[in-house]
Amino acid sequence: EVQLQASGGGLVQAGGSLRLSCAASGFTFDDYAIGWFRQAPGKEREGVSCTKNDGTTYYRDSVKGRFTISSDNAKNTVTLQMTYLKPEDTAVYYCAASQTVVEGFPWYRAYEYDYWGRGTLVTVSS
């Protein structure tokens, strides 16, 4: 059974940090790109960051320099370290796995992802 388990969300003040983790199982981790998406109330889901199996990483412009994605292939885990959080980062964060992103398709398109985990809520207070 494929599972993607996101954890680490919570309530933090603006300027603070959180570390999200995505634990994957049930598929060949090395064959997939792992992406983080978020969805705020009333807004569309948007790509936040992605890591491919060749070590390539991607970030949306608004989080560059503040968020860092990393992968531990031995543990089938991807981490999103979020620093200098802003109220506009408030959202439910999801991790997802994609084979087509590995093949070169855009990482930020949600429909490229085959598997999705349940989200974890991040709330940043001002």
N, C-alpha and C positions, 0 to 999 in steps of 0.2 A: 504494500500500500504506500503510495506516494504521500509524503507529509512534508510540509514546510511550516515550521513553528517560529513565529516572530515573538520576541519578548523584549522587555527593557523599557517600555514606555512609562510615562508618568507625568507628574506635574512639576514644572520647574519655572523659576523666574527668568525673565529676559536676561540674556547674558550668560546663562548657565549652560550646563552640558548634560547630555544623556548618551548612553551607549545602547544601541539596539543590536540584538542578535537574531540570526535566522538559522535554525537548525534544520538540515535537510536529511531525508531518508527515503528509501524506496525507489531510488533511481540512481543512475551512474553520475555522480556529482561532477566529475571531471568533464563530462560531455555537455554541460550546460553553462550558460551565463546566468548569473543571479542578479536580479535587479531589485531595487527598493522603489516603491511607489507610495504616494500619499494622496489622501482625499479629505479635503476640508468640507464642512457642511455646506451644501448648496453649490459645490464646485465639482468639476470633473477630476477624475483620477489623473495624476501627473507623475511622470518619471522623476525620480530624485537622483539616483545613482545606479551604477551597474558595474559589475566586474566580470570579465571573461576569463576563460580557462587559460589564456595565454598571458594573463596578468594585466591586460588593458583595462583601464578604469574610465568611467564617464561620470560627469556630474551636470546637473542643470545649472545654469549660470547663477541663479540666486543662492546656491549653496557652495559654490566654489570657494575654497579657502576656509570654509567653516566645517564642512563635513568631510570625513575620510572613510572610504570603504576598504575593507580588507577581507581576505579569504583564508581560511585554514582548511586546506584540502584533507588533511589527516583526520580532522574532526567533522568534516562536511558542514562547516559553519561559516557564515558570512556576517561580518560585523559592520555596523555603521556608527562611527563615532561622530557625534554631533556637538559642536561647540558654538559659543556666541549665539545661542538660540534667540530667535525673535518671535514675537506673537504671531506673525504670519507663517511660522513653521507649524503652528497648531494644526493637527490633522490625525487621522488614523493612518498609520504606516503599515504597508504590506510588503512582504518579500515574495518574489516569484522567480520561476526558472524557465529559461528559454533555450531551445536549440537553434532557432533561426537567427537569433542575435549572434551566436557563435559563428554563423555562416555569413555574417555581415549585414543583416537587416538592422534597421534603427533600434537602438536599445530603449528609446523612450516611448515606443508604441506599445501600449498595454496588450494589444491583440497578438503580439509576437510571443507572448508568454504562455506556456503550456500548463504550468502548475502554479497555484496560488495558495498562500497560507492565510490564516485568519490574521487580521490586523492587530496592531497594538497602538493604543491611543497616546499621543504626545500632546500635552497642553502646556503652552508657554504663556505665563502671565506677565502683564506689563508692569 
